[in-house]
Amino acid sequence: MRIFKIIVLILLIGLGISSGVAKIMLIPGEMAFFKGVGFSETLLIIFGSIQIIGSSLLIFKKLRNLGAIILAITFCISTVLIFLGGTISFGFFSILPILMIGFIINEKNKFIKSK
């Protein structure tokens, strides 16, 4: 289970950072989608920065829950916007990282309760 948790953490950190960087760099696909739902360039850069911060906090054990909550909020916002944008199949796929974050939070809390 420990190896699985490490793999999930690495995937989430990579996904969160890459997603945040794409927003900060104003990648055309990200820009088109988020502008379509009302985000300005400034808001998109702020949103991407928050994703990078949340992902970076996952690295540190003491800050992992905080990072997971921040990243979950940003992923939930993105997922809701994807559904509102009409991309239902990708919206369902976007739920997967949120479930992975739930696993990380649950595992962290199991460890705290067992002490």
C-alpha positions in Angstrom: 0.0 0.0 0.0 2.9 2.3 0.7 4.3 2.0 -2.8 0.8 2.7 -4.3 0.5 5.8 -2.1 3.9 7.0 -3.3 2.9 6.4 -7.0 -0.4 8.3 -6.5 1.5 11.2 -4.8 4.0 11.4 -7.7 1.2 11.3 -10.2 -0.8 14.1 -8.4 2.3 16.3 -8.0 3.1 15.9 -11.6 -0.4 16.5 -12.8 -0.9 19.5 -10.6 2.3 21.1 -11.5 1.9 20.5 -15.2 -1.6 21.7 -15.1 -0.6 24.9 -13.3 2.3 25.5 -15.6 0.0 25.2 -18.7 -2.2 27.9 -17.2 0.7 30.2 -16.2 2.2 29.9 -19.7 -1.2 30.7 -21.2 -1.1 27.6 -23.4 -3.6 28.3 -26.3 -5.8 25.3 -25.5 -6.1 26.3 -21.8 -6.7 29.9 -22.8 -9.4 29.1 -25.2 -11.3 26.8 -22.8 -11.0 29.1 -19.7 -11.7 32.3 -21.7 -14.8 30.5 -22.9 -16.0 30.2 -19.3 -15.1 33.7 -18.3 -11.5 33.6 -17.0 -9.2 36.5 -17.8 -5.5 35.9 -18.4 -4.7 37.3 -15.0 -7.2 35.0 -13.3 -5.9 32.0 -15.2 -2.3 32.8 -14.1 -3.5 33.1 -10.5 -5.4 29.8 -10.8 -2.4 28.0 -12.2 -0.1 29.4 -9.5 -2.5 28.1 -6.8 -2.4 24.6 -8.5 1.4 24.7 -8.4 1.5 25.8 -4.8 -1.0 23.0 -3.8 1.0 20.4 -5.7 4.3 21.5 -4.1 2.8 21.3 -0.6 2.0 17.6 -1.3 5.8 16.9 -1.1 6.0 17.8 2.6 4.3 15.4 5.0 3.2 18.1 7.5 1.6 20.1 4.7 0.3 17.3 2.6 -3.4 17.7 3.7 -3.3 21.4 3.1 -1.8 20.8 -0.4 -4.3 18.1 -1.1 -7.2 20.4 -0.1 -5.9 23.2 -2.3 -5.3 21.0 -5.2 -8.7 19.3 -4.8 -10.5 22.7 -4.8 -8.7 23.7 -8.0 -9.4 20.3 -9.7 -13.1 20.5 -8.6 -13.4 24.0 -10.1 -11.8 22.8 -13.4 -14.1 19.7 -13.4 -17.2 21.8 -12.9 -16.1 24.1 -15.7 -15.4 21.1 -18.0 -19.0 19.8 -17.4 -20.5 23.3 -17.9 -18.5 23.6 -21.1 -20.2 20.5 -22.4 -17.3 18.0 -22.5 -19.0 15.4 -20.4 -16.7 12.4 -21.2 -13.6 14.5 -20.2 -15.5 15.8 -17.2 -15.9 12.2 -15.9 -12.2 11.5 -16.5 -11.4 14.7 -14.6 -13.0 13.3 -11.5 -10.2 10.7 -11.2 -7.5 13.1 -9.8 -10.1 14.3 -7.2 -10.6 10.7 -6.1 -6.8 10.2 -6.0 -6.6 13.3 -3.7 -9.3 11.8 -1.5 -7.2 8.6 -1.2 -4.2 10.7 -0.1 -6.2 12.6 2.5 -7.8 9.4 3.8 -4.4 7.6 4.1 -2.9 10.6 5.9 -5.8 10.7 8.4 -5.5 6.9 9.0 -1.9 7.4 10.0 -2.9 10.2 12.4 -5.6 8.2 14.0 -3.4 5.2 14.5 -0.9 7.1 16.6 
